[in-house]
Amino acid sequence: MRSTTTQGGGAHNTDYEGEAFKPSIWARLGGFAFRRRWAVVIAWVVALLAIFMSAGVIGGENESSFESPDSEASDGFVVLEDYFGGAGTLLSGSIVFRAEQGIDDPEVEAAMTEIFEEVDAAADVVVISPYSPSGAAQGLVAAEGPEAGKIAYAQVEFTDGTAEARSAEVGAEIAELVDDVEVVGLRVEVGGQSLAEFEPPEAELIGIAFAIVILILAFGSVLAMGLPIGVALAGVSAGAALIVLLSNVMSVPDFAVTLGAMIGLGVGIDYALFIVTRYREGLHLGLEPEKATVVAIDTAGRAVVFAGFTVVISLLGMFVMGLAFINGLATGAAITVLITMIASVTLLPAFLGFAQRRVEVTRWRGIIAAGLVAIALLGAGLKISPLLIGLPLAVVVLLASFAIAPLRKELPPRKVKPLRDTIAYKWSRFVQHRPWPVALGVCALLLAMTIPVLSLRLGFSDESNFAEDTTTRQAYDLITEGFGAGANGPLLLATELSGPEDTQTLTALVTSIENVEGVAAVAGPFPNDPSDPQAAIIRVVPTTGPQDEATDDLVRTLREDVVAAAGGDSRPENNGTRSGAAPIHVSN
């Protein structure tokens, strides 16, 4: 049996049955997986179970620290860590409340104090109450505007070494305490990303729902559709569990699993799609299923391996940025892609061994059930509960097919068009006959689409990016109402003191900062030890929010003009953009 394949842009014939044929490693791999399909599938199941059990037992330690090493900000962190116990660098949150009758109302004060004491009694947690002298000194009660005396918040701080999983647990516990409050006119919200429960987006489910529909339209076969999705899910599941384990040995953000899943699903479905398409072409050319699998792995599978390693190397190239959390993202995504690629050239040919010629057969029950499953996945992704009925209905259709004969009826096979009549062939000839006009037109279109990059502003998300119905976002909005938008992202200026003259310099610096446009309030300087000050911090509250461009401009002004004029190199930073100056280190 001879098969015409394409590699490197040229067509050539390959004899997969002749005596002189020496199968490549890819051909041998495809044939082995096809023939030993039970062993391959069992090996994958055992490996997946081992990975999942390890991830469940060992767990993970996600980290959302976006610090930049060897930057101006890092110097400020050092001062805060050495002299202030890491204040401003540790996990923290807030309990924000508003009382229409005023926060000094005895019933309000009693209810809130009880919550603060219960939270403060928890391990690894310190609460600074607005009713305490320390809280009053830090201005935790709104003092100006229509909300003066009505809005306040308590700071919730965690000790050094507290895991993010622990802070999320405390946030859930606080939410339960808040739900038990029954004071008329009192509203309580839990603020801060550390106390928020991370909810990954459900975009993957929406993507799978559309993939089901698109693949069925492309293949005309439910089984051919299911193979790429099944292989992709196996690879992504293993990758997600490995990312959890990876977080124990390197810095991995909590959204690394979501990012890995999105990339893994995309490449996994894509890779398997190539191989299944080539397998079906082999069947149409008259090859036996095993030979069609060998051809598919030796051609499309070979390309998949090359493409997979290219993606892995590209992702690992992000290590040159030198940022710990980027390294974690890159490694997690690379692992997911690598596992998905391996699944495409090992697990998929084993599945083809089970499916064989049935990939060309589609029954009404399969089409209907697949459509209902897609509807259910779409409902789960969009959180539209009524659409979830699609899943049980799909089960009903499959069970009913044993009694209802029309559901078992096969759909007529698609009419295969001659190659020259296909849209893809006609489009390729159109492009090849007009290379320069097409190339110039596409380049012009791409350049037009990149215009928004000229106004791109980079940064990190904060609590304002949470959904409006979440307590985290509502706490953010309450602080904005009572204290101004800048209270959600204050700046900290930290400095080491070399002598008494530095105190005078700081006092003059505070006066200068008060006159800077965009500054709402300045507090400090606060020494680390009043009797023997070795360092001090100044707290600056901007008039604008953490993500506003005006706040970035203020940070730049403080760093390059105000602090520099006071005699120090600055390192300011806003709400996660830390800062520092030498000898006047600036930090948040």
C-alpha positions, 0 to 999 in steps of 0.5 A, a space after each residue: 500500500 502506498 500513501 502520498 504524504 506531504 512534508 516540507 512543502 513537497 509531495 512524496 510517496 511512502 510505501 508503508 507495506 513494502 519489504 524495503 520500508 524501514 518505519 521511522 520512530 513515529 511510525 513505530 510509535 503509532 503502530 505500537 499505540 494502535 496495537 497495544 491500545 489497552 496497555 496505553 490507555 491503562 498506563 495513562 489512567 494510572 499516570 493520571 491517578 498518580 498525578 491527581 492523588 499526589 496533587 491532592 495529598 501534597 497540595 500547592 502553595 500559590 503565590 501572587 507576588 508580582 515584585 520585580 527583583 533588582 528594581 527601585 521597588 525592591 529596595 523599599 521592600 528590604 527596608 520594610 522587611 528589615 525594620 517594620 516586620 514586612 509591613 506593606 509587603 505581607 498578605 492583608 485585607 480589610 473589613 469595611 462597614 457602613 452604618 447609617 446611624 454612625 459607626 459610634 452607635 453602641 449597637 454597631 460598635 458592639 457588633 463590629 467589635 465582636 467580629 474584630 475580636 473573633 477574627 483577631 483570635 484566629 491563628 496568623 491574623 492581626 486585626 487593627 480596629 478603627 475603634 482602637 487608638 492605633 486605628 484612630 491614629 491611622 485614620 480608619 474612620 471617614 472624617 470628611 464628606 457626606 460619609 464622615 463618621 458613617 464608613 470605617 474599616 479594620 485592617 486584617 494583616 497576616 503574619 509572615 509566611 502565611 499561605 494564600 490558601 490560609 488567607 482565603 480561608 480566613 476571608 471565608 470565615 469572616 464572610 460567615 461572621 458578617 452574614 450573622 450580623 443583624 443590626 439595622 442600617 449596618 452594611 459590612 463587606 470583606 475587602 482585599 484580594 488576599 481575603 477574596 476567594 479566587 474564582 477562575 473564569 469559566 471560559 474553558 467550558 464555553 470554549 469546549 462548547 463551541 469546539 463541539 459544534 465546530 468539530 462536528 460541523 467540520 468532521 460530520 462525525 461525533 466520534 471524530 469530534 470527541 477524540 480531539 476533545 478527549 485527548 486535550 482534556 486528558 493533557 490539560 487535566 494532567 498539566 493542571 495537577 502538575 502545576 499544583 505540584 510545581 507551586 511547591 518548588 517555585 513561585 506560581 500565581 493562582 491563575 497559572 492553572 487557568 492560563 495553562 488550561 486555556 493554552 492546553 485546550 487550544 493546542 491539544 484540540 489543534 494537534 489532535 485535529 491534525 492527526 484525526 484529519 490525516 487518519 480519516 484521509 488515510 481511510 478514504 484512500 483505502 488504508 486499513 485503520 492501523 496503516 492509516 494511524 501509522 501514516 497519521 502519526 508519521 506525518 501529522 504526528 511528526 509535525 505536532 511534536 515539532 510544533 509542541 516543542 516550539 511552543 514549549 521553548 517559546 514559553 520558557 523564553 519568558 525566563 529572560 524577563 527575570 520575574 519569578 511569577 512570570 517564570 511560574 506562568 511560563 513553566 506551568 503553561 509549558 508543562 501543560 503543552 508538553 503533556 498535551 503533545 505527548 497525549 496526541 501521539 500516544 493516547 490518540 492513536 490508542 483511541 483510534 485503535 478502539 474507534 477504527 472505522 467508526 469515526 466515519 459513522 454518526 447516529 442521530 442519538 450522538 448528534 443530539 446528545 452532543 448538541 445537548 452537552 454543548 448547551 449544558 457546557 455553555 450554560 455552565 460557562 455563562 452561569 445560566 442555570 436553565 441551560 444545564 438541563 442539557 446534560 441530563 437530557 443528553 443522558 435521556 436521549 442515549 438511554 432512549 435510543 435503546 427503545 427508539 429505533 430512529 435514534 440509532 439510525 445512521 446519518 447519510 455519509 457526507 459527499 466528498 468533493 473532489 479536491 479542486 472543488 473545495 473552498 480551501 483549494 480554490 482559496 490557496 490558488 487565489 492567494 498563490 496567483 496574487 502573492 503581492 496584493 494579498 501580502 500587502 493587504 494582510 500586512 495593512 490589516 494587521 497594522 491597523 489592528 495593532 493601533 490600540 497597542 500605541 495607547 496600551 498601559 500595563 499594570 496589575 489588576 486590583 479589587 476594582 476588577 472584581 465583579 460588582 456583585 462581589 463583596 470584594 468589589 463592594 468593599 473597594 467602592 465603600 472605601 472610595 466613597 468614604 476615603 477617596 479612590 486613592 485610599 485603595 492604593 496608598 503609597 509608602 515611602 520608606 527610608 533608613 535613618 543615618 542620623 538626626 539630620 535625616 529626621 529634619 529632611 523627612 519633615 521637609 519632605 512631608 511638607 513638599 509632598 503635601 503641595 504636590 498635585 494629586 496628593 490627598 493626604 500625607 501621614 508621617 514620618 513614622 519611626 520604627 522605634 521612637 526611642 532609637 529610630 533607625 528607619 521611618 515610613 511616610 504614607 501618601 494617599 493619592 487623589 486617584 485610584 491605583 489603576 488611574 494614569 494620574 496615579 502613575 504620573 504621581 509616582 513618577 513625580 515623587 520618584 524623579 522630582 520630589 524625593 530626588 530634590 530632598 536628597 534621595 533616589 526614590 522608588 515609589 510604588 502604588 498598590 502593588 507597585 512598591 517604591 523606595 529611595 536612597 537614602 530616602 527609600 520609598 515603598 508601598 
